Amino acid sequence: MDAEKRIVIGSKQTLRALSRNEAEKIYISKDADLHVTKPIADVCKEKNIEIVYFENMKELGTSVGINVNAAAAAVLK
């Protein structure tokens, strides 16, 4: 994880960062609801943005430095 990079956490913030072309890499949890993560993955494919998948939401939350589950997160440019 790049400590100097800015990160937004949560599906809404992740989608917002994607729509503003501010995201350079996306993290998605494999155990999150598909209706939450699929729109994010679709935009990533469209814009050719790298997706890093985590096994579960706890692992993703921990990796971005929060102690709660997270379905998605974005590393900002």
Biotite code that builds the C-alpha atoms (Angstrom):
import biotite.structure as struc

atoms = struc.array([
    struc.Atom([0.000, 0.000, 0.000], chain_id="A", res_id=1, res_name="MET", atom_name="CA", element="C"),
    struc.Atom([1.354, 3.410, -0.987], chain_id="A", res_id=2, res_name="ASP", atom_name="CA", element="C"),
    struc.Atom([1.362, 5.482, 2.193], chain_id="A", res_id=3, res_name="ALA", atom_name="CA", element="C"),
    struc.Atom([1.693, 8.799, 0.345], chain_id="A", res_id=4, res_name="GLU", atom_name="CA", element="C"),
    struc.Atom([-1.271, 8.105, -1.949], chain_id="A", res_id=5, res_name="LYS", atom_name="CA", element="C"),
    struc.Atom([-4.716, 9.456, -1.102], chain_id="A", res_id=6, res_name="ARG", atom_name="CA", element="C"),
    struc.Atom([-7.419, 6.839, -0.768], chain_id="A", res_id=7, res_name="ILE", atom_name="CA", element="C"),
    struc.Atom([-11.189, 7.033, -0.736], chain_id="A", res_id=8, res_name="VAL", atom_name="CA", element="C"),
    struc.Atom([-13.103, 4.215, 0.923], chain_id="A", res_id=9, res_name="ILE", atom_name="CA", element="C"),
    struc.Atom([-16.593, 2.960, 0.197], chain_id="A", res_id=10, res_name="GLY", atom_name="CA", element="C"),
    struc.Atom([-18.522, 2.168, -2.952], chain_id="A", res_id=11, res_name="SER", atom_name="CA", element="C"),
    struc.Atom([-20.125, 5.607, -3.348], chain_id="A", res_id=12, res_name="LYS", atom_name="CA", element="C"),
    struc.Atom([-16.839, 7.481, -2.962], chain_id="A", res_id=13, res_name="GLN", atom_name="CA", element="C"),
    struc.Atom([-15.098, 4.980, -5.243], chain_id="A", res_id=14, res_name="THR", atom_name="CA", element="C"),
    struc.Atom([-17.701, 5.469, -7.991], chain_id="A", res_id=15, res_name="LEU", atom_name="CA", element="C"),
    struc.Atom([-17.472, 9.245, -7.537], chain_id="A", res_id=16, res_name="ARG", atom_name="CA", element="C"),
    struc.Atom([-13.677, 9.142, -7.927], chain_id="A", res_id=17, res_name="ALA", atom_name="CA", element="C"),
    struc.Atom([-14.064, 7.022, -11.068], chain_id="A", res_id=18, res_name="LEU", atom_name="CA", element="C"),
    struc.Atom([-16.637, 9.381, -12.588], chain_id="A", res_id=19, res_name="SER", atom_name="CA", element="C"),
    struc.Atom([-14.288, 12.321, -11.984], chain_id="A", res_id=20, res_name="ARG", atom_name="CA", element="C"),
    struc.Atom([-11.327, 10.428, -13.488], chain_id="A", res_id=21, res_name="ASN", atom_name="CA", element="C"),
    struc.Atom([-9.474, 10.753, -10.175], chain_id="A", res_id=22, res_name="GLU", atom_name="CA", element="C"),
    struc.Atom([-8.869, 7.041, -9.527], chain_id="A", res_id=23, res_name="ALA", atom_name="CA", element="C"),
    struc.Atom([-5.737, 5.227, -10.649], chain_id="A", res_id=24, res_name="GLU", atom_name="CA", element="C"),
    struc.Atom([-6.343, 1.865, -8.947], chain_id="A", res_id=25, res_name="LYS", atom_name="CA", element="C"),
    struc.Atom([-9.411, 0.238, -7.423], chain_id="A", res_id=26, res_name="ILE", atom_name="CA", element="C"),
    struc.Atom([-9.669, -2.284, -4.606], chain_id="A", res_id=27, res_name="TYR", atom_name="CA", element="C"),
    struc.Atom([-12.747, -4.526, -4.516], chain_id="A", res_id=28, res_name="ILE", atom_name="CA", element="C"),
    struc.Atom([-13.741, -7.155, -1.974], chain_id="A", res_id=29, res_name="SER", atom_name="CA", element="C"),
    struc.Atom([-14.785, -10.511, -3.434], chain_id="A", res_id=30, res_name="LYS", atom_name="CA", element="C"),
    struc.Atom([-17.352, -11.106, -0.684], chain_id="A", res_id=31, res_name="ASP", atom_name="CA", element="C"),
    struc.Atom([-19.174, -7.782, -1.122], chain_id="A", res_id=32, res_name="ALA", atom_name="CA", element="C"),
    struc.Atom([-22.618, -7.753, -2.729], chain_id="A", res_id=33, res_name="ASP", atom_name="CA", element="C"),
    struc.Atom([-22.413, -7.896, -6.511], chain_id="A", res_id=34, res_name="LEU", atom_name="CA", element="C"),
    struc.Atom([-24.920, -5.056, -6.928], chain_id="A", res_id=35, res_name="HIS", atom_name="CA", element="C"),
    struc.Atom([-22.428, -2.877, -5.022], chain_id="A", res_id=36, res_name="VAL", atom_name="CA", element="C"),
    struc.Atom([-19.215, -3.923, -6.775], chain_id="A", res_id=37, res_name="THR", atom_name="CA", element="C"),
    struc.Atom([-20.350, -4.683, -10.338], chain_id="A", res_id=38, res_name="LYS", atom_name="CA", element="C"),
    struc.Atom([-20.970, -1.025, -11.336], chain_id="A", res_id=39, res_name="PRO", atom_name="CA", element="C"),
    struc.Atom([-17.467, -0.188, -10.070], chain_id="A", res_id=40, res_name="ILE", atom_name="CA", element="C"),
    struc.Atom([-15.887, -3.086, -11.982], chain_id="A", res_id=41, res_name="ALA", atom_name="CA", element="C"),
    struc.Atom([-17.808, -2.116, -15.135], chain_id="A", res_id=42, res_name="ASP", atom_name="CA", element="C"),
    struc.Atom([-16.491, 1.459, -15.044], chain_id="A", res_id=43, res_name="VAL", atom_name="CA", element="C"),
    struc.Atom([-12.960, 0.151, -14.421], chain_id="A", res_id=44, res_name="CYS", atom_name="CA", element="C"),
    struc.Atom([-13.150, -2.077, -17.506], chain_id="A", res_id=45, res_name="LYS", atom_name="CA", element="C"),
    struc.Atom([-14.528, 0.814, -19.550], chain_id="A", res_id=46, res_name="GLU", atom_name="CA", element="C"),
    struc.Atom([-11.745, 3.171, -18.433], chain_id="A", res_id=47, res_name="LYS", atom_name="CA", element="C"),
    struc.Atom([-9.041, 0.477, -18.313], chain_id="A", res_id=48, res_name="ASN", atom_name="CA", element="C"),
    struc.Atom([-8.317, 0.986, -14.607], chain_id="A", res_id=49, res_name="ILE", atom_name="CA", element="C"),
    struc.Atom([-6.579, -1.746, -12.627], chain_id="A", res_id=50, res_name="GLU", atom_name="CA", element="C"),
    struc.Atom([-8.673, -3.656, -10.086], chain_id="A", res_id=51, res_name="ILE", atom_name="CA", element="C"),
    struc.Atom([-7.060, -5.405, -7.117], chain_id="A", res_id=52, res_name="VAL", atom_name="CA", element="C"),
    struc.Atom([-9.346, -7.993, -5.537], chain_id="A", res_id=53, res_name="TYR", atom_name="CA", element="C"),
    struc.Atom([-9.331, -8.859, -1.836], chain_id="A", res_id=54, res_name="PHE", atom_name="CA", element="C"),
    struc.Atom([-10.778, -12.092, -0.455], chain_id="A", res_id=55, res_name="GLU", atom_name="CA", element="C"),
    struc.Atom([-13.057, -10.339, 2.021], chain_id="A", res_id=56, res_name="ASN", atom_name="CA", element="C"),
    struc.Atom([-14.214, -6.923, 3.200], chain_id="A", res_id=57, res_name="MET", atom_name="CA", element="C"),
    struc.Atom([-12.303, -7.147, 6.497], chain_id="A", res_id=58, res_name="LYS", atom_name="CA", element="C"),
    struc.Atom([-9.019, -7.745, 4.634], chain_id="A", res_id=59, res_name="GLU", atom_name="CA", element="C"),
    struc.Atom([-9.697, -4.793, 2.330], chain_id="A", res_id=60, res_name="LEU", atom_name="CA", element="C"),
    struc.Atom([-10.587, -2.516, 5.251], chain_id="A", res_id=61, res_name="GLY", atom_name="CA", element="C"),
    struc.Atom([-7.424, -3.493, 7.111], chain_id="A", res_id=62, res_name="THR", atom_name="CA", element="C"),
    struc.Atom([-5.231, -2.946, 4.036], chain_id="A", res_id=63, res_name="SER", atom_name="CA", element="C"),
    struc.Atom([-6.478, 0.632, 3.648], chain_id="A", res_id=64, res_name="VAL", atom_name="CA", element="C"),
    struc.Atom([-6.001, 1.348, 7.337], chain_id="A", res_id=65, res_name="GLY", atom_name="CA", element="C"),
    struc.Atom([-9.521, 1.176, 8.742], chain_id="A", res_id=66, res_name="ILE", atom_name="CA", element="C"),
    struc.Atom([-10.905, -1.256, 11.299], chain_id="A", res_id=67, res_name="ASN", atom_name="CA", element="C"),
    struc.Atom([-14.218, -1.802, 9.535], chain_id="A", res_id=68, res_name="VAL", atom_name="CA", element="C"),
    struc.Atom([-15.233, -3.831, 6.517], chain_id="A", res_id=69, res_name="ASN", atom_name="CA", element="C"),
    struc.Atom([-15.023, -2.154, 3.124], chain_id="A", res_id=70, res_name="ALA", atom_name="CA", element="C"),
    struc.Atom([-16.566, -3.288, -0.157], chain_id="A", res_id=71, res_name="ALA", atom_name="CA", element="C"),
    struc.Atom([-14.418, -0.996, -2.308], chain_id="A", res_id=72, res_name="ALA", atom_name="CA", element="C"),
    struc.Atom([-11.718, 1.636, -2.191], chain_id="A", res_id=73, res_name="ALA", atom_name="CA", element="C"),
    struc.Atom([-9.899, 3.796, -4.727], chain_id="A", res_id=74, res_name="ALA", atom_name="CA", element="C"),
    struc.Atom([-6.326, 5.052, -4.851], chain_id="A", res_id=75, res_name="VAL", atom_name="CA", element="C"),
    struc.Atom([-6.434, 8.587, -6.210], chain_id="A", res_id=76, res_name="LEU", atom_name="CA", element="C"),
    struc.Atom([-4.069, 9.973, -8.822], chain_id="A", res_id=77, res_name="LYS", atom_name="CA", element="C"),
])
